[in-house]
């Protein structure tokens, strides 16, 4: 991914933020069992999606960051 592509990606992501997304995050509870498996409790699908994304990010942030840095170089 070249520098031009990174700039375009940044503009697209900045434009994707809406008033709803900029509001306070939804109320969600993420509990992990003894094996580290996340169990998400939410009142609606938006909150569930947020909880799922948050748990996924907690588990995979380092790997995704390494992949991004490797592709930028």
N, C-alpha and C positions, 0 to 999 in steps of 0.2 A: 504494500500500500504506500503510494508516494505521498509527499507533503500536500499536494493538491487534493488528493482524495481525503486526507485527514481533515483538511479545511472544510471540504464539502460535507463530510460526515458531521463535523461540529455544528455547522449551520443548520443541517437537517434536524439534529437532536435538539438544538436550541429552539427551533421553530415548533417542535413537537410538544413542548411543554404548554399545557393549557392551564386555565385557572383552577380546574379541578385537581390536576396533578400537583399544582403548586400549593394547594391547601394542605392542612395538617394530614399526616398519614392516617389511614384507616385503623380502627381498633382491631387488633388481632393478637392472639396468644399462640406462641410457638413453644411447644414443650418437646424435649428430646428424651427418648427412653434410654435404657442402659446401653444400647447398641449405637446410639447417636442418631437414630431415625427421627426426623421431625414430625410432630403431630400438630396440625394447624387447626385452631378453633376460631371461626369467624362468623359474623352475622349475615354476610351477603357475599356474592361472587366477587365483587371488587376487593373486599377485604381479604378473601381467600386467595385471590390472585396476588395481592401484595405480599401476603404471608409466604406463599409458595416462592415468589421471586426473592424475597428476603432470605429464606432458608437456603435456596439454591446459591445465592450470592455468598452467604456465609461459608458454604461448603466448597465453593469453586472459584473464589475471587483470585487467589494466587495463580492458579493454572490459567485462567483467562487473561490475567495481566501479562504473564510470561508469553502467551501466544500472541497477544497484541504487540508487545515490544519486539518479538522475533519477526513479525510481519512488517513492522515499520522500518526496521533496519535494512 
